Amino acid sequence: MSDLGKEYHIAGVTVRKVQEQYLHDVPPSFLYPSAKSEDIKAIGPRLAGIDMDEDRDTLVVSIHTWLVKTPDHVILIDTGSGNDKERPRNPGFHHQTIPFLDRLRRAGVAPEDVDFVINTHLHVDHSGWNTVLQDGKWVPTFKNARYIFPRVEQEYYSSTASHNDVNIPSSGVYEDSVWPVIDAGIADFIDSEGGTFLDRFTFLPTPGHSIGHMSVLLEADNESAIFAGDVMHHPIQVERPDFNTVFCEFLDLAAQSRRRVLELTADKHAMYFSTHFPGSSAGYVTRDGEKFRWSYV
Ligand SMILES: [Zn+2]
């Protein structure tokens, strides 16, 4: 599969996926520890071929960045897991060497062209390319950009509260992928109530997966789209918004935010740009009675 996704034109901007990597052989019982295997099996027939590995027993998960070009700005939403990071407890992300920046260049964007970098939250697989290793030091990858972080995430992951819990997937991430950007004076923070950003974006608080998780709503010309970070990890959750992942930190809140985003996405007929669905990673949510259904575009 190409490492550059197709280009979407919506609400006066273009959106393109820049692939970092795919994770294969993810057991549903790992990703969704509280889900019963018969519940997953019941959803199976409605999942797309690309949602699962060939054996149809394990899941495919994508990690990527959304490249958004407005008439005025180049914006990156979420930045994957990055290269050269020390992740001994997370071997999948340890000392990576992925040609992600070459792919970004093939999409017509050099690092110095980026105006804004948005992290929906500050987990390991959403903030990695914020920084690169240069002469043994972590420095901002996108030197001319303003980086936009949810304030609550910044406060939490800079505190010992987050670092004392080894189950939280961000230990060390703050130090190598967030702090160097703040230290360089190029970070801005979104307050917990969210709000408008530039001329067509709105930050929507969608806490639960992480403490201050934000989604980004795009609206213009009677069209809308939503970049919803880790509100969902796989199309399985469109059918079962009650399923939290093993990476969700505040379970009740995560499930509430997920349902709210599904309702909003379906009712606005917004294009949904996911950060972990495989394939094109983009699509639409529709209502089917009390349930929601997913289709890729
Ligand atoms: Zn994630």
Residues whose N, C-alpha, C, O or C-beta is under 5 A from the ligand:
A	BS01	ZN	D125 D230
